[in-house]
């Protein structure tokens, strides 16, 4: 299977595209601080997903745990964007549902890696 065909990669890629669409509507004071941090964390997640997909099963778990940590950071920062009113509730719900879906996929990947 091609690394770009795995579902969690596709979902993360789509999440970045959605986040990027919101960029210009973010207030300038937040765009270059917390929003940029969200983008960078998400890019790290995508990079680590590709890394984990090419690793041997016995080496994947630390990378997957790192992705999980970054995903939790992203959740907090997206909620903070909503709380400081940098994004509206509709966009927050959209982003959060995508993050939740990625989290479920990641949880399954971690469980399947632990049982091997």
N, C-alpha and C positions, 0 to 999 in steps of 0.2 A: 504494500500500500504506500502510495506517495505521501510524504509528510504533510502536504497541503490538502490532502483529502480527509484527514481525520476530523471528525465533527467538532471537537473542542477548539481546534485551530480555526475552523470556519466561523464558529460563534464568536470567538475572540476578535477575529478579523472584522466581523460585522459590527461588534461593539465599538471597535476603534473608529470605523467609518461613521457610526452614529454620533459618537463623542466629537469627532472632528466637524461634523455638520453643525453642532451647537457652538463651536468656537467663537464665531463672530457675534453671537448674541450674548456672550458672557461679558459682564462689565470689565473694562480694561484693568481696573485695580485687582480683579480676581483672575483675569485671563493669564497673566504672566506669573502668577504665584500658584495658588492651589489647583487651578485648572490645568496648567502646564505640568504640574506634579502628577495629576491623574493620567494625563497622556503618557508621561514617561513610565509610570508604573505599569500601565496597560501594555506599552511596548516591551517592557521587561517580561511581562507575563507571556506575550506572544513569542518572544525569543526563547524563553524557558520551555514553552510547550514544544517548540521545534527541537530544542536540545533533548528533552526527555523522550520525544518520539524516536530519536535516533540512538538512544543509549541502550545498553544491554539491560535486561530486566533487573538484575541484581544491583545496578547502579542508578536506577530511576527514582527510588524513593526520596533521597535528599532533594533532588530537583523538584519533584512533585510537592514536597512539603514547602519548599521555597515559593512555588507558585501559589500554594494555599495561603501562605502568609501575605504575599503581595495582593492576592484577591481580597483578603480581609481588610488590608489597608485601603484598597480602592473603594470598598464598601463604605468605610468610614469617611473618606474624603468626598464621595458622592453625596452622602447624607449631609455632610458639612456644607457642600455647595448649595443644597436645598435650604438648609437652616439659615445661611447668610443671604438667602434669596438671590443667589447668582444664577440658579435655574429654577424654573417653576415646578409645581407638583407633577404635571403631566410628563415633563421630561425626566424628572426624578424617577417616577414609576417605570417609565420605559427603560432607563438605564439600569435600575435596580433589578427589574425582571430578567434582563439579559445577564447581569452578573450572577443572579441566583441560578439561572440555567447552567452557566459555566461552572458554578460551584458544585452543582449536582453531578455534572459530568466528571469533574475533577475528583469528587469523592468516590465515584465508581472506579475511576482509574487507580486511585490510591488503594482502595480495597482489593482490586484485582491484582495489583502489584504485590501487596502484602501476602496474599494467599499462594503466590508462586514459590 
